[in-house]
């Protein structure tokens, strides 16, 4: 007599998938993807204001072909104010501020 384990294996795989979806994915999102989760809402707003100000200044100082210099300037300004500029969140916020500034200028 041979037992077909296919249904049991499928049930175990489904259970593992449910556990990963329910517990592991939210845990990874909260730990890895949300770098600024330790910041208060006020701190996030202050960072956003500092970034927007530095981006606006960079737009005034450098011409349109000097994008690398602009970003380096923004990071230098933020670093001088004590912000950790080596995070993906800061890079994303800078790019967002540039996009918003360009939308306002049109």
C-alpha positions, 0 to 999 in steps of 0.5 A: 500500500502506497500513501500519496503525500502530495496533499499533505505536502501542499497543506504544509506549504500553504501553512508555511506561506500563511505564516510567512505572510502573516508574521515574517513580511510585516516584521521585515517591513517594519525592521528593514524598510522603515529606517525612519520609524524611530523618528517622531512626526516633528522630526520627520517634518524638520528633516523634510523642511531642511531637505526642501530648503537645501534643494532650493538653494542647490537649484539657485547655485548650480545650473541644470547640468550639474545634478551631481553637484546639486545632490552633493551640496544638499547632502553636505548641508544636511550633514552639517546640520547633523543628519545621517545622509547615507540612508536610502530614506534621505536619498528618496526624500531628496529626489522627492523634494527635487520632483516637487520643486520642478512641479512648482516651477512649471 
